[in-house]
């Protein structure tokens, strides 16, 4: 499998712990993992050991080479000592084979070997300083088990430190069938971007959602429950949702798992029949109310009711989770609190309304979008869109307006108040935009600048659109587009802190930060809106694009300007 970044999520400044903690694998943690995954304690221990081995695999090669060199040195030294010992034994055997005659002279002191008294033997020297070898064997203090205070502790703490002025950016990356979360630190002032740490995932990741609510779990600690935290929820090809703390490095298991891994494991593809055919079929998946039974495609955290998380799945359902409930509890107490079966095909996207915290927006492969109150889903409204839904967003400046991107490259805008309660009734869009030559795989509406829309597509382009609201007939024009060298674009997201800063990633497993406001055309297109919002843009030395590149790769990017 080629490398890919499937999704991106920002973390606001000042949220992350300045000094992240290291993962501690002890008996209490094993008990927690066992309860969370609903497996036996010994199975949990084995699973964690496997995860640890996988995490250490990348740096194993260099260590093996160094150990091989040390082994060769030890073998040479052992051979030399053995050779010396053999010579000594031969000398002793020679003396025993030819014993000196015993003298009868009382003044003969030759038996005491006084002539050799001042001569030191190599064996005596080795015995006298036998501990010196053990003390000086290790090349540096880090490898010496007798030294408990490591010299680089301060350097390590400094490297792990996250400043209040730093953003975190989480990417879901898969490379050579290994999936992981890469957590970047972005320093806007210094225009610096680097990987801080990573977390291993069990399956290909499909969606990310940041949240600050600490999820409930098995109580294996006396530490009081925190009110706020720094977490990322992950949806994968597995039916479970994993929630990881971003303030813990080298973690091997998530803080919470929403779902039933002990039951959904039965849905893994299994060969049926005689086994003569290579084709594999999956056992039928029976939809249940308590948990998903297929891949989790989208997640949305409720920022008003912070304990609520919504999930959309390939099992055609949308589920609502209460994060105050222990997911490891038996029966309904550990499952989803609501399950909505409103679509006829995979549910690709879900989002809470930012101003009406009980209202959900969903989009599906059944070519419909629906919006409904989670307290009365049967009273929802819908619209036909003509193609599979890729992504959708509520407009933060117009609570009844939303945009949806489609597999055919179109982007549509609707007013939820004009939609019909009939599922298959066509509803005209407020405006339609032919955004990409291929799927419009990702969209995001700028939370700082009104009418600023970003789209990304499989045509490898990231485009910025200026929406001018003129009542019932808004005008939409492209302010600019750019190939950021990330391949097919799978995710675009505006920064929660900087007005015109965008993160984008795609099929080349590269994530780029684009300061859209660094170009003249963007300043011209959004100048009046920036002025009305009191936003001042900064000059960039980097030319507006910041990224972490492989030294062996030369990424190419192009710029296109489109006047209004």
Secondary structure, 3 states (H helix, E strand, C coil): CCCEEEEEEEECCCCCCCECEECCCCHHHHHHHHHHHCCCHHHHHHHHHHHHHHHHCCCHHHHHHHHHHHHHHHHHHHHHHHHHHHHHHHHHHHHHHCCCCCCCCCCCCHHHCHHHCCCCCHHHHHHHCHHHHHHHCCCCHHHCCCCCCCCCHHHHHHHHECCCCEEEEEEEEEECCEEEEEEEEEECCCCEEEEEEEEEECCCEEEEEEECCCCCCCCCCCCCCCCCCCEEEEEECCCCEEEEECCEECCCCCCEEECCHHHHHHHCCECCCCCCCCCCECCCCCCCCCCCCCCEEEEEECCCCCCEEEEEECCCCEEEEECCCCCCCCHHHHCCCEEECCCCCCEEEEEECCCCCCEEEEEECCCEEEEEECCEEEEEEEEECCCCEEEEEEECCEEEEEEEEECCCEEEEEEHHHCECCCCCCCCCCEEEECCCCCCCEEEECCCCCCEEEEECCCCCEEEEEEECCCCCCEEEEEEEEECCCCCEEEEEECCCCCCEEEEEECCCCEEEEEHHHCHHHHHHHHHHHHHCCCCCCCCCCCCEEECCCCCCCCCCEEEECCC
